[in-house]
């Protein structure tokens, strides 16, 4: 009998976000889907977990025929609870996160709740993919992304991924996508500023602002691909060891 894949769907924009509905609608054609998502937006949470207060996990009925749970914690909490309490340690065949409202290219991956949920899936040895679209609005049009989501998910289900590796997939906005580029992460970061204001009691408070700076002009990066209307696919890993730096440090003389 042919195995029906079990697919975990998570996100950071919250369980009612249009992006997770678009992702769920695609992957439910590929297997049994379980959705576990935060009860409110959790963008920018990175790999945060909840340790100082209890977590709630409630089954809800939003879309017919889909098993869905609302979690009071972070995107990473959602993955941990799904693996331990819903799948009860029997790992799903695939974890997909998104589709995020907004890009997660370059340095954004370190801050992203979307990508951290996918990273947590990979830590659990689940083939995992994070999907993001270059559109922050609730009215974002995901229609041009769907065939790529399906194809990439099917390839991962069929072929797996190298150990300790996951995929970071970003979509340009608009319908004129040219295809897929396998890329490296660009050297790009936020040049941050804080807009200082005063509350009615004359106490300062701050809004984080800034611009995204691209410091990398290579044509093999995610930023280049997106700027040229390609879907960027970056294989990433959670081993953050700078292996190239080990010989340098071994050349030092420690006088202790």
Secondary structure as UniProt FT lines:
FT   STRAND          5..10
FT   TURN            15..16
FT   HELIX           18..27
FT   TURN            28..30
FT   STRAND          31..38
FT   TURN            43..44
FT   TURN            46..47
FT   STRAND          57..60
FT   TURN            64..65
FT   STRAND          67..71
FT   HELIX           75..81
FT   HELIX           82..86
FT   TURN            88..89
FT   STRAND          94..101
FT   TURN            106..107
FT   HELIX           108..111
FT   HELIX           113..123
FT   TURN            124..125
FT   STRAND          128..133
FT   TURN            138..139
FT   HELIX           143..145
FT   HELIX           146..159
FT   TURN            163..164
FT   STRAND          165..171
FT   STRAND          180..184
FT   STRAND          188..198
FT   TURN            200..201
FT   STRAND          204..214
FT   TURN            219..220
FT   HELIX           222..227
FT   TURN            228..229
FT   STRAND          231..237
FT   HELIX           243..250
//
